[in-house]
Amino acid sequence: MAIVRRSRFINPKLGTYYSIFTSAFVCVVFGGLILEQMGATRNTLGLLMLVAPVLLGGALGAASTTHTVQDYFASGRRTPSFFAGLALAITTLGGVGFASITGTMTRLGMDGLVLVLGWLSGLVLTTVLIAPFLNKCGTYSLASYFGLRFESRILRMGMALFLSVPCVFIAAAELRLVGQLGAWLSGQSAALVLIAGAALITTLAVLGGMRALTWTAVAWGIIAIVAIAVPATIVSLMVSNLPLPQMLHGNVLRGSAGLERAQELPVMMAQWLQFRMPGVGLEAFSNRFLAMFGNVGRVAMPLSILVIATGIAAMPATAQRIGTVPGVHDARKALSWAVLVAGFLLLTLLSISGYLRGYLVQQVVGAAGDRLPLWFQSLEQLGLMEVASKSRTVTLTSVLMQRDAAILALPVAAGLPLTLVLLTLGGAMVAALAAAMAHIVALGTLLSEDLVHGARRAPPDDNIRLHSGRIGMIAAGGAATLLALSIRDPLVLALAGLTLAAGGAFPILLLSILWKRLTRFGALLGALTGMSITGGLMALAAMGASPLPMVLSAAIGGPLSFLVAGLVSRVTPAPSRRMMELVRDMRVPGGEAIYDRETRLLKRGRTAMTSVRLA
């Protein structure tokens, strides 16, 4: 068994570097506050909060250019656990988590927990069932894992083609949010900001691949955490005199609940399989915050959480991040850090939605339609909030809000300085950039490693792999940008990507780890069943021809995929002895990654053959 010396993996100065980076960013924020007091315009401050976070993180990515295959596709397998976990948490949540989940919680109340629990459960599921085994296998992509596990180039290329769809869906959703948040921040058109952001992250991906993504995502993650934690903490101090918004926003919700009851809002009860999320435009509040099952049915709630969780666990970007740490123990620690960071962020976002709902109920509801608070009027001028009638007393059902504007609305409602308002937008935007870049890198890896070179028995020369990888990143960035320019609702597209991954990839991924008897034919037919049924049901739901919500398509396609894979594996010949030994090796937590070992032995064999020919 190979001995891995950890001293050569971990750079002891990383903490110092990122402390300097954080200090520089804090200085930028204080500089913005000083400029605001000196009379700087909103456009100036908006440009500062747009350019500074993007360039600070982008500079680290540009400095991470690499010319080695392992650095390009796996960040050298030397990322410390904390930094890998932070990067995974930020790229998993992304702009969808920061903006769309916050807005959904503000609009729907407790029904929005279906997204919160789904996202967090996905990371927990990955930590327990997926991460250690994928790390030990060591392939650069999820499709390569299937090819190595089942010794099948057809399965490898087929899974690469299928997994490209959820990758491009979620990358496009995040880029759409980059354009929207950047437009609110800078005043420029959303399309212009979207294209500029896509060009930046695609360039970084082309130059540095996973290595550039790792250090850029960590930097942008630090900015995103500061951007949402600081305003939420200040509001908590204003309301309760304690800087713990994650624990104390419940007091505001209890007070708001009494006022909502006085409004005589109806207690809605959704049908058992109903799954209704708020749209991207102006929509009214229709239910009480603390009432559950008004928009998501009692059966749809647990099924949707399971679909979202399994979709996150089966995403190619998640699998690729797992391979950036030195070993299995580090993978477990990295995922534990990811769960901790994501849990902190989601609790903070929940507190933002609770505080905002409190401001609306206590300051807007009951006021005259022509005497609204100044903060509400400023949001109204931006087109982010509105009341249905100016001639009557405002009720909660007459208040309309854009879903993704909730993260911006709280610091405005609390009267925080404009710099902190724009900081919140900038943090959400760089989180979306980090997530989009993660899925572009995963998509580019699938295109180059598994579609272009997947039919080869042995990997090509390193220079060829690097060149094809860079071309794959360009193609991935272009495809995601084109799709992002044509969509309207990023949350719907992100949920569609997770549903596809949950129905078509997760069953085979889990069985390949837990069940040695799974054959290549069982995996292939099981994957085809899950893909076709899940995709078909999603298409019917999108056309309005099926009563089943789109996100629940995987709740049918996934179990059928399990069933078909199991039945076919039972009636086909058992896997080869080599395949059985590979599964046993995957379950041994120590030693060299299987893919690295096979690559090393292959290179040694090539060198020996070359020496013989020269002799």
Beta strands, then each sheet from edge to edge (+ up, - down):
strand 1: 282-284
strand 2: 385-387
strand 3: 399-402
sheet 1: 1+ 3- 2+
end
